[in-house]
Amino acid sequence: MADSVEARAAVDTVAVDSAAVGGAEEVAGPGTGGDEADPLPGDSLIADSVAGFPPAGDSAAAEGDSLGLDSLAVGDTIPPRPTALLPSGTQVELTALEEISTDGFRAGDAVIAAAAHDVVQPDGAVVIAAGTLFLGRITTSVGSGGIGEEPVLEMTFETISAADYERPVETLVIAATVVLDAEADRARSLARGPDRLVEVPGRIAAGSAITVQIREPVRLPLPLPDSLMAGDSTAVADTASSAPSSG
């Protein structure tokens, strides 16, 4: 009887020891013991992926070569932007975009006007589109110093400013309607003594016509198509700045 109990105890001890050993191995798991850890499945996948790519230096060089060739190809296919010569003597009708007056403007002050109509070549090509800005400055600004004396309001326009370019230009204003300030002129005409010599300003009303004549030939880029102006204006090279201004 005693022998049976001792044998059973020995079996239980062996079972407990086996379970303890197995549990320790299970807790330790791969990679935490032994001479060398088993690789994880993810490690194999990463290694395979990295092996499929060329070295970083070779990749960068290949990318640079590709970009260089692509840029060269694009640059070679950009067509030069067409231009047209605006000859001397050409008259352009402008519209004053603001009131210009002798009491509000002095010599050197900036003025602005816009082309009232398209300026076209004999073949119908538009050289200056309606609405193109002309930027200039006042050269003389003197009001009427007495009854019957005309005011003097002179200016010159020196820059053609389109939506996508600007070019210097020499112009001569050959027509502009300058009128006396009606209220000030009436008050002076009713005055007595020295008040009759008060200066009355002259004005060019906003929206009035100003006609200029081109004094020297100027080469201008032809207006871009609407599709390019909408957002792809870089697709055509602007070569007008390097083109001769005459001939």
Helices and strands as residue ranges (DSSP letters): H 2-28, H 41-51, H 56-77, E 83-86, E 91-96, E 100-101, E 110-115, E 119-120, E 126-128, E 133-142, E 152-161, E 166-168, E 171-176, E 179-180, H 182-190, G 193-197, E 202-204, E 209-214, E 218-221, H 226-229, G 233-235, G 240-242
